[in-house]
Amino acid sequence: VTGESEPFLLVRATELRGLPVVGITSGEALADVRDVVYSPGVGRVTGFSLNKHGGLLAGPLKKTLPLWAVWAVGRDAVMIPDDSAIDADESEDSNADDAPRNVLENQVLTDGGERLGEIDDLIVAAGIVGAPGPGRTPSPQGEHRVGDVVGYEVIADAHLQGRAGTRLLVPLPYTLAVSGETLMVPAAVEPFIRDDLAGFGAAVEEFRASLEGSDRSGSA
Amino acid sequence: VTSADEPTGNPLETANPLEAGGDSKSQDVSPGRELAQRQSLAPAENPPPAESVMKVSLVAALGRQVVSRATAETLGQIRGVVIDVPTYSVSAWQINKGRKAVLVDHEYVTGLGGAALVVDDEEHLRDAVTPEEVATIKGQLVLLGALVLSDAGNELGHVADATIDPVTAQLSSIQLDEMSFDAAHIRGFGSYALVAGLG
């Protein structure tokens, strides 16, 4: 988890596994997060698969908790407004126009044709989502929303700053091309790659600002 | 016995609810969203401000004798409290009466002083009825030591003490190991955690 100087709270998706899902008005732990549900086409976590509360031995729940039913994603718990939100229907999310899938071990390529590495984790913006509801209006581009996947943690190839085998953090643009096995990022990302979550939020913002700047200069 | 400030109405209108430290890592909240959050999280019921009186420490109150005003008999000792979340107040006192735990509603308390909790009559001692009362008696819903989460999903600590208005039974403040907050920020209290609307 990043420090206080970060512009927003960032967590690894794997760190969300096992967090309790807590009802704000009840104070009860209603389930545990089994994993995040990620839709790479929209660049967002769209929900959470669940286990019964009490650890791995408690067993999985069949349903998925949609992000729109969540009040906040924190360091220590996923908060829902009340206990009924745990039964929210994930099919009601009109923003989920891209099928979720597992991207771990997918390769990350630059549009310059270089292979950066394989995805080992997702970096997710966390914090207060806000009042729940299906089809929650997305924030304008430039404003991070809770659930946005702002970067990948990759196991680096030899090309990536000569640090083969190490874990590095690759910022993501607002939109990126995805196929079954490959996620494409701009070659301009390389100066913004980091090896520590502290400072990565700023790198993401700088990278995205640089892309917007290049778009403007290109269209002038 | 300790003193504490009065509750301040809508807890989410307080600019800085934390008296020390706090949940500073999740501040990416736009004014519009924050307003929506405040409206959404506003307590359903805000009791009127209590009169200014000396507040009682829950830790100090535990173990005090419970005495009947009608007979002057000692009925037991204070064991715990049942919390009414919407009014952030003590709805009933848990009393050890021999080996049995019973409750007395605060409305039958005539005084809470440095020596004793005085109830009007022993006949108002009763068994637990609601799920919250049963959980309290069973030790599943205990304020002292409870995990405290902010509504942003961040752990704030564990409850070390609470101050109570002895007249209204309203909780004034919740003390954690390294900080405290106005009890009006309590949003929920269950067997897993006490949730505070500080997000």
Chai-1 contact restraints between the chains, C-beta under 6 A:
chainA,res_idxA,chainB,res_idxB,connection_type,confidence,min_distance_angstrom,max_distance_angstrom,comment,restraint_id
A,E4,B,S24,contact,1.0,0.0,6.0,A-B,restraint_1
A,E4,B,K25,contact,1.0,0.0,6.0,A-B,restraint_2
A,F8,B,D28,contact,1.0,0.0,6.0,A-B,restraint_3
A,L9,B,K25,contact,1.0,0.0,6.0,A-B,restraint_4
A,L9,B,S26,contact,1.0,0.0,6.0,A-B,restraint_5
A,I24,B,D151,contact,1.0,0.0,6.0,A-B,restraint_6
A,I24,B,R187,contact,1.0,0.0,6.0,A-B,restraint_7
A,I24,B,G188,contact,1.0,0.0,6.0,A-B,restraint_8
A,I24,B,V195,contact,1.0,0.0,6.0,A-B,restraint_9
A,T25,B,G188,contact,1.0,0.0,6.0,A-B,restraint_10
A,S26,B,G188,contact,1.0,0.0,6.0,A-B,restraint_11
A,S26,B,G190,contact,1.0,0.0,6.0,A-B,restraint_12
A,G27,B,G188,contact,1.0,0.0,6.0,A-B,restraint_13
A,G27,B,F189,contact,1.0,0.0,6.0,A-B,restraint_14
A,G27,B,G190,contact,1.0,0.0,6.0,A-B,restraint_15
A,G27,B,Y192,contact,1.0,0.0,6.0,A-B,restraint_16
A,G27,B,A193,contact,1.0,0.0,6.0,A-B,restraint_17
A,G27,B,L194,contact,1.0,0.0,6.0,A-B,restraint_18
A,G27,B,V195,contact,1.0,0.0,6.0,A-B,restraint_19
A,E28,B,G190,contact,1.0,0.0,6.0,A-B,restraint_20
A,E28,B,Y192,contact,1.0,0.0,6.0,A-B,restraint_21
A,A29,B,Y192,contact,1.0,0.0,6.0,A-B,restraint_22
A,A72,B,A152,contact,1.0,0.0,6.0,A-B,restraint_23
A,A72,B,G153,contact,1.0,0.0,6.0,A-B,restraint_24
A,G74,B,A152,contact,1.0,0.0,6.0,A-B,restraint_25
A,G74,B,G153,contact,1.0,0.0,6.0,A-B,restraint_26
A,G74,B,N154,contact,1.0,0.0,6.0,A-B,restraint_27
A,R75,B,N154,contact,1.0,0.0,6.0,A-B,restraint_28
A,D76,B,N154,contact,1.0,0.0,6.0,A-B,restraint_29
A,D76,B,E155,contact,1.0,0.0,6.0,A-B,restraint_30
A,A77,B,L149,contact,1.0,0.0,6.0,A-B,restraint_31
A,A77,B,G153,contact,1.0,0.0,6.0,A-B,restraint_32
A,M79,B,D151,contact,1.0,0.0,6.0,A-B,restraint_33
A,M79,B,G153,contact,1.0,0.0,6.0,A-B,restraint_34
A,G127,B,S26,contact,1.0,0.0,6.0,A-B,restraint_35
A,G127,B,D28,contact,1.0,0.0,6.0,A-B,restraint_36
A,I128,B,V29,contact,1.0,0.0,6.0,A-B,restraint_37
A,I128,B,A152,contact,1.0,0.0,6.0,A-B,restraint_38
A,I128,B,G199,contact,1.0,0.0,6.0,A-B,restraint_39
A,G130,B,R33,contact,1.0,0.0,6.0,A-B,restraint_40
A,A131,B,A36,contact,1.0,0.0,6.0,A-B,restraint_41
A,A131,B,S40,contact,1.0,0.0,6.0,A-B,restraint_42
